[in-house]
Amino acid sequence: MLADDEVRAALDAIGDALPRRTENTRMSTMGAGSDDLEAGRRYLAAAVAEGWAVPTWPKRHGGRDADPADARTIGRVLREFAVPDLYPYMIGLGMAGPTLLQWGTDAQRDLWLRGIANGSEIWCQMFSEPEAGSDLANLGLRAVADGDEWVLEGQKVWTSRAMWARWGLLLARTDPDVPKHAGLTMFAVDMVAPGVDVRPLVQMNGDKHFSEVFLADARLPDTWRIGAVGDGWKVAMTVLAHERASAGGERGGGEGKVRGARVPTWLRELRDAGAFSDVVRRDRAMRIHAADLAGNWTSDRAAASKEPGPAGSGAKLRKVASYKGHAYTAKDARGAEGMLDDSDGHIDFITAPSMSIRGGSDEIQRNILGERVLGLPGEPRVDRDIPWSQARKGVI
Ligand SMILES: Cc1cc2nc3c(=O)[nH]c(=O)nc-3n(C[C@H](O)[C@H](O)[C@H](O)COP(=O)(O)OP(=O)(O)OC[C@H]3O[C@@H](n4cnc5c(N)ncnc54)[C@H](O)[C@@H]3O)c2cc1C
């Protein structure tokens, strides 16, 4: 079993690519306002030799075969270090990688996992479409078999990181004549192949981090199919469970705590700026801090289970509440100066609403918790058992 000091010493040995966190450490979280790919790539390239970034992955794929207890120790100690914002790399590290470990073939793991672990290849997630967001199983992008290949036609939207990505995890409709969940299949797509057209969209915080992606006669070999034909929904549920769990955890870097500091930087800054002379604001900040601590302990405990389940929705909701709480409290504490769009913290303030939408909206997370954790009655799902092609013609 790894001891904290052993991990600390090994991480210190990484050097410049992973400095200790200090009171002056500032970095973006969730990519807000930042297009920096380099800091994350340097860290991942340096961490891969001993598998620190993805400790539970097999050694041969860039991990260190760590058991859950050691992974928790590593995660805890990493918070003391200035792990860069890994937003550009998170689909690979947090979603595609774990999904390939569960559903991929040996050849697929050999092809893709090391490039994810060492930061040399960025992945994106192509699930949402104009007609399929919360109702993801309604998606219509078609994949049609042609010998040993598949031909893709259709459109995705809100594909974060698509313009940086080498690979995309794509959910497509392979059979329109069965009920919507049954006719889906998961693939990996080469994002720079002919027929794949990525068009960036501007978000309200100014970032151009997500795109529309148009696929027209784009081809991929059957060896890039992930899971069986028609099993796409099962594979997608694995991807989404990992997305929620990693959105609720701290794997994204950018966040953490100076070693030995009892007060986190954001609270100290508010205090030093005199924000706590207002008792209501102080009470609000302390509630957020208490919820953050409880959220971290809960995420640590959840990290002990090998596969994230519906409880990941709880982790995601907690993280969203925390992000918004930090951003809105800090904005409020700036008073009149906070009205300026170049004031400190503005980018977090204007990014905060998106947190309730990306990775599945708050309402959808609550539906999942209600139905799958609390066992409450499910929503009416009138199109669940009829062929997707008929439901689309307005049968319901
Ligand atoms: C910043 C950002 C990044 C994103 N990145 C990606 C990405 O990389 N890849 C990707 O595939 N997608 C991505 N998305 C898309 C995201 O997953 C969807 O926006 C989200 O799932 C909601 O879908 P929608 O926008 O179609 O809204 P809709 O599904 O149309 O929902 C509209 C509103 O209705 C509510 N609603 C819908 N159905 C129900 C229900 N059954 N019960 C209660 N309320 C309901 C929703 O909560 C929401 O408030 C991203 C979105 C954002 C904002």
The ligand as a Gaussian input file, in Angstrom:
#p B3LYP/6-31G(d) Opt

LIG

0 1
 C      -20.613000      23.677000     -22.586000
 C      -21.258000      22.451000     -23.167000
 C      -20.458000      21.428000     -23.631000
 C      -21.041000      20.290000     -24.202000
 N      -20.209000      19.307000     -24.689000
 C      -20.747000      18.218000     -25.291000
 C      -19.897000      17.224000     -25.874000
 O      -18.675000      17.310000     -25.825000
 N      -20.476000      16.181000     -26.496000
 C      -21.832000      16.039000     -26.584000
 O      -22.276000      15.038000     -27.142000
 N      -22.669000      16.956000     -26.043000
 C      -22.146000      18.051000     -25.402000
 N      -22.993000      19.013000     -24.868000
 C      -24.428000      18.861000     -25.009000
 C      -25.143000      18.524000     -23.719000
 O      -24.945000      17.191000     -23.337000
 C      -26.643000      18.824000     -23.953000
 O      -26.751000      20.217000     -24.156000
 C      -27.499000      18.391000     -22.796000
 O      -27.545000      16.991000     -22.688000
 C      -28.940000      18.925000     -22.901000
 O      -29.475000      18.675000     -24.157000
 P      -30.161000      19.845000     -25.020000
 O      -29.221000      21.007000     -25.052000
 O      -30.608000      19.263000     -26.309000
 O      -31.421000      20.326000     -24.166000
 P      -32.830000      19.609000     -24.118000
 O      -32.653000      18.153000     -24.002000
 O      -33.652000      20.136000     -25.257000
 O      -33.378000      20.155000     -22.739000
 C      -33.948000      21.476000     -22.607000
 C      -34.412000      21.635000     -21.158000
 O      -35.438000      20.651000     -20.860000
 C      -35.059000      19.867000     -19.714000
 N      -35.490000      18.477000     -19.903000
 C      -35.364000      17.739000     -21.034000
 N      -35.846000      16.490000     -20.841000
 C      -36.281000      16.450000     -19.555000
 C      -36.873000      15.441000     -18.747000
 N      -37.102000      14.216000     -19.232000
 N      -37.192000      15.734000     -17.451000
 C      -36.956000      16.984000     -16.953000
 N      -36.396000      17.990000     -17.679000
 C      -36.063000      17.729000     -18.951000
 C      -33.538000      19.957000     -19.650000
 O      -33.083000      19.741000     -18.326000
 C      -33.288000      21.381000     -20.124000
 O      -33.460000      22.280000     -19.051000
 C      -22.436000      20.163000     -24.284000
 C      -23.252000      21.203000     -23.784000
 C      -22.674000      22.332000     -23.241000
 C      -23.568000      23.440000     -22.725000

